[in-house]
Amino acid sequence: MHNLFKSVKLALADYARYVATRNEIAQMPLDVALDLGIFRGDADKIARKAVWN
């Protein structure tokens, strides 16, 4: 049972990191995004790859 709670806690932490990363990218100023070569519409894909890959 302890492992279940630990797994759920880790999954929730990963999801929180994903949401925070996605939001930061999506709300990034356009000039900064362009300088970094990032399309803000890809925020979901970029955040998912950053957290789970």
The first five atom37 places (N, CA, C, CB, O) and aatype in JSON, in Angstrom:
{
  "aatype": [12, 8, 2, 10, 13, 11, 15, 19, 11, 10, 0, 10, 0, 3, 18, 0, 1, 18, 19, 0, 16, 1, 2, 6, 9, 0, 5, 12, 14, 10, 3, 19, 0, 10, 3, 10, 7, 9, 13, 1, 7, 3, 0, 3, 11, 9, 0, 1, 11, 0, 19, 17, 2],
  "atom_mask": [
    [1, 1, 1, 1, 1],
    [1, 1, 1, 1, 1],
    [1, 1, 1, 1, 1],
    [1, 1, 1, 1, 1],
    [1, 1, 1, 1, 1],
    [1, 1, 1, 1, 1],
    [1, 1, 1, 1, 1],
    [1, 1, 1, 1, 1],
    [1, 1, 1, 1, 1],
    [1, 1, 1, 1, 1],
    [1, 1, 1, 1, 1],
    [1, 1, 1, 1, 1],
    [1, 1, 1, 1, 1],
    [1, 1, 1, 1, 1],
    [1, 1, 1, 1, 1],
    [1, 1, 1, 1, 1],
    [1, 1, 1, 1, 1],
    [1, 1, 1, 1, 1],
    [1, 1, 1, 1, 1],
    [1, 1, 1, 1, 1],
    [1, 1, 1, 1, 1],
    [1, 1, 1, 1, 1],
    [1, 1, 1, 1, 1],
    [1, 1, 1, 1, 1],
    [1, 1, 1, 1, 1],
    [1, 1, 1, 1, 1],
    [1, 1, 1, 1, 1],
    [1, 1, 1, 1, 1],
    [1, 1, 1, 1, 1],
    [1, 1, 1, 1, 1],
    [1, 1, 1, 1, 1],
    [1, 1, 1, 1, 1],
    [1, 1, 1, 1, 1],
    [1, 1, 1, 1, 1],
    [1, 1, 1, 1, 1],
    [1, 1, 1, 1, 1],
    [1, 1, 1, 0, 1],
    [1, 1, 1, 1, 1],
    [1, 1, 1, 1, 1],
    [1, 1, 1, 1, 1],
    [1, 1, 1, 0, 1],
    [1, 1, 1, 1, 1],
    [1, 1, 1, 1, 1],
    [1, 1, 1, 1, 1],
    [1, 1, 1, 1, 1],
    [1, 1, 1, 1, 1],
    [1, 1, 1, 1, 1],
    [1, 1, 1, 1, 1],
    [1, 1, 1, 1, 1],
    [1, 1, 1, 1, 1],
    [1, 1, 1, 1, 1],
    [1, 1, 1, 1, 1],
    [1, 1, 1, 1, 1]
  ],
  "atom_positions": [
    [[0.82, -1.19, 0.0], [0.0, 0.0, 0.0], [0.87, 1.26, 0.0], [-0.94, -0.01, 1.21], [0.53, 2.27, -0.62]],
    [[2.0, 1.18, 0.71], [2.91, 2.33, 0.77], [3.43, 2.68, -0.63], [4.09, 2.03, 1.71], [3.55, 3.85, -0.97]],
    [[3.73, 1.65, -1.43], [4.22, 1.89, -2.79], [3.17, 2.56, -3.66], [4.66, 0.59, -3.43], [3.51, 3.38, -4.51]],
    [[1.91, 2.23, -3.44], [0.84, 2.86, -4.2], [0.8, 4.35, -3.92], [-0.52, 2.22, -3.86], [0.71, 5.16, -4.85]],
    [[0.85, 4.72, -2.65], [0.82, 6.14, -2.3], [2.04, 6.88, -2.82], [0.73, 6.3, -0.79], [1.96, 8.02, -3.26]],
    [[3.18, 6.21, -2.77], [4.41, 6.82, -3.29], [4.29, 7.03, -4.8], [5.63, 5.93, -2.96], [4.7, 8.08, -5.3]],
    [[3.75, 6.06, -5.51], [3.58, 6.18, -6.96], [2.61, 7.31, -7.3], [3.08, 4.87, -7.55], [2.84, 8.07, -8.24]],
    [[1.53, 7.4, -6.56], [0.54, 8.46, -6.81], [1.16, 9.82, -6.52], [-0.72, 8.25, -5.94], [0.95, 10.78, -7.27]],
    [[1.91, 9.92, -5.44], [2.56, 11.18, -5.09], [3.55, 11.61, -6.17], [3.29, 11.05, -3.74], [3.59, 12.78, -6.54]],
    [[4.33, 10.67, -6.68], [5.28, 10.98, -7.75], [4.57, 11.38, -9.04], [6.19, 9.78, -8.01], [5.01, 12.29, -9.74]],
    [[3.48, 10.7, -9.35], [2.71, 11.03, -10.56], [2.12, 12.43, -10.45], [1.59, 9.99, -10.8], [2.13, 13.18, -11.43]],
    [[1.62, 12.78, -9.29], [1.06, 14.12, -9.09], [2.14, 15.19, -9.16], [0.34, 14.19, -7.74], [1.9, 16.28, -9.68]],
    [[3.32, 14.89, -8.64], [4.43, 15.84, -8.72], [4.85, 16.05, -10.18], [5.62, 15.33, -7.89], [5.11, 17.18, -10.59]],
    [[4.92, 14.97, -10.95], [5.25, 15.09, -12.37], [4.2, 15.92, -13.11], [5.36, 13.7, -13.01], [4.53, 16.76, -13.94]],
    [[2.94, 15.67, -12.79], [1.88, 16.42, -13.45], [1.97, 17.91, -13.1], [0.5, 15.86, -13.06], [1.76, 18.76, -13.96]],
    [[2.27, 18.22, -11.86], [2.41, 19.62, -11.45], [3.57, 20.28, -12.2], [2.64, 19.72, -9.92], [3.46, 21.44, -12.61]],
    [[4.68, 19.56, -12.37], [5.81, 20.1, -13.14], [5.41, 20.32, -14.59], [7.02, 19.16, -13.06], [5.78, 21.33, -15.19]],
    [[4.66, 19.39, -15.16], [4.19, 19.51, -16.54], [3.32, 20.76, -16.7], [3.4, 18.26, -16.95], [3.53, 21.54, -17.63]],
    [[2.35, 20.94, -15.8], [1.44, 22.09, -15.89], [2.21, 23.4, -15.75], [0.34, 21.99, -14.8], [1.97, 24.34, -16.51]],
    [[3.13, 23.46, -14.8], [3.91, 24.68, -14.6], [4.76, 24.99, -15.83], [4.79, 24.55, -13.36], [4.83, 26.14, -16.27]],
    [[5.4, 23.97, -16.38], [6.25, 24.16, -17.57], [5.41, 24.59, -18.76], [7.01, 22.87, -17.9], [5.77, 25.52, -19.49]],
    [[4.28, 23.91, -18.97], [3.38, 24.25, -20.08], [2.91, 25.69, -19.98], [2.17, 23.3, -20.1], [2.9, 26.42, -20.97]],
    [[2.51, 26.1, -18.79], [2.02, 27.46, -18.59], [3.11, 28.5, -18.82], [1.45, 27.62, -17.2], [2.85, 29.54, -19.42]],
    [[4.31, 28.22, -18.35], [5.43, 29.15, -18.56], [5.71, 29.34, -20.05], [6.69, 28.65, -17.85], [5.92, 30.46, -20.51]],
    [[5.72, 28.25, -20.79], [5.99, 28.34, -22.23], [4.86, 29.06, -22.94], [6.2, 26.94, -22.83], [5.1, 29.92, -23.78]],
    [[3.62, 28.71, -22.62], [2.46, 29.3, -23.29], [2.35, 30.8, -23.02], [1.19, 28.61, -22.84], [1.84, 31.54, -23.86]],
    [[2.82, 31.25, -21.86], [2.69, 32.66, -21.49], [3.97, 33.46, -21.73], [2.29, 32.77, -20.04], [4.05, 34.64, -21.38]],
    [[4.94, 32.82, -22.31], [6.21, 33.47, -22.6], [5.99, 34.62, -23.59], [7.24, 32.45, -23.16], [5.22, 34.46, -24.54]],
    [[6.64, 35.76, -23.39], [6.52, 36.84, -24.37], [6.95, 36.37, -25.76], [7.38, 38.07, -23.94], [7.88, 35.58, -25.89]],
    [[6.27, 36.84, -26.77], [6.52, 36.39, -28.14], [7.97, 36.62, -28.56], [5.59, 37.1, -29.11], [8.57, 35.75, -29.19]],
    [[8.55, 37.77, -28.22], [9.92, 38.03, -28.64], [10.92, 37.06, -28.01], [10.31, 39.47, -28.29], [11.89, 36.66, -28.64]],
    [[10.67, 36.68, -26.77], [11.54, 35.71, -26.1], [11.39, 34.33, -26.76], [11.21, 35.62, -24.58], [12.38, 33.65, -27.02]],
    [[10.15, 33.94, -27.01], [9.9, 32.65, -27.66], [10.58, 32.58, -29.02], [8.39, 32.41, -27.81], [11.19, 31.57, -29.36]],
    [[10.47, 33.66, -29.79], [11.1, 33.67, -31.11], [12.61, 33.61, -31.0], [10.68, 34.93, -31.88], [13.26, 32.92, -31.79]],
    [[13.18, 34.31, -30.02], [14.64, 34.26, -29.82], [15.1, 32.85, -29.48], [15.06, 35.22, -28.7], [16.2, 32.44, -29.86]],
    [[14.26, 32.1, -28.76], [14.6, 30.73, -28.37], [14.2, 29.69, -29.41], [13.95, 30.4, -27.05], [14.51, 28.51, -29.26]],
    [[13.52, 30.12, -30.45], [13.08, 29.2, -31.48], [11.92, 28.33, -31.04], [0.0, 0.0, 0.0], [11.79, 27.19, -31.47]],
    [[11.08, 28.88, -30.16], [9.95, 28.13, -29.62], [8.65, 28.69, -30.17], [9.95, 28.19, -28.07], [8.45, 29.9, -30.21]],
    [[7.77, 27.8, -30.6], [6.41, 28.18, -30.99], [5.53, 27.93, -29.78], [5.91, 27.36, -32.25], [5.4, 26.79, -29.33]],
    [[4.94, 28.99, -29.24], [4.16, 28.86, -28.0], [3.0, 27.88, -28.13], [3.64, 30.21, -27.58], [2.54, 27.33, -27.13]],
    [[2.52, 27.66, -29.34], [1.46, 26.69, -29.56], [1.9, 25.25, -29.31], [0.0, 0.0, 0.0], [1.07, 24.36, -29.16]],
    [[3.2, 25.03, -29.26], [3.76, 23.71, -28.97], [4.05, 23.52, -27.48], [5.03, 23.49, -29.77], [4.74, 22.57, -27.11]],
    [[3.53, 24.39, -26.65], [3.83, 24.34, -25.21], [3.5, 22.98, -24.62], [3.06, 25.43, -24.46], [4.27, 22.45, -23.81]],
    [[2.37, 22.41, -25.0], [1.96, 21.11, -24.47], [2.98, 20.03, -24.83], [0.58, 20.71, -25.01], [3.41, 19.26, -23.97]],
    [[3.37, 19.99, -26.08], [4.33, 18.97, -26.54], [5.69, 19.16, -25.89], [4.46, 19.03, -28.06], [6.33, 18.18, -25.5]],
    [[6.15, 20.38, -25.79], [7.46, 20.67, -25.2], [7.48, 20.3, -23.72], [7.82, 22.16, -25.39], [8.44, 19.69, -23.24]],
    [[6.43, 20.67, -23.0], [6.35, 20.37, -21.56], [6.27, 18.88, -21.32], [5.15, 21.06, -20.94], [6.91, 18.36, -20.4]],
    [[5.48, 18.19, -22.12], [5.35, 16.73, -21.97], [6.71, 16.07, -22.15], [4.33, 16.15, -22.98], [7.09, 15.19, -21.38]],
    [[7.45, 16.49, -23.18], [8.76, 15.91, -23.43], [9.75, 16.26, -22.31], [9.3, 16.38, -24.78], [10.59, 15.43, -21.95]],
    [[9.67, 17.45, -21.77], [10.57, 17.87, -20.7], [10.34, 17.08, -19.42], [10.41, 19.34, -20.42], [11.3, 16.8, -18.69]],
    [[9.12, 16.72, -19.14], [8.81, 16.04, -17.88], [8.91, 14.53, -18.0], [7.41, 16.41, -17.41], [9.46, 13.87, -17.11]],
    [[8.41, 13.96, -19.07], [8.29, 12.5, -19.14], [9.27, 11.82, -20.09], [6.91, 12.14, -19.56], [9.19, 10.61, -20.27]],
    [[10.18, 12.54, -20.71], [11.19, 11.91, -21.58], [12.57, 12.22, -21.13], [11.02, 12.36, -23.02], [13.54, 11.77, -21.74]]
  ]
}
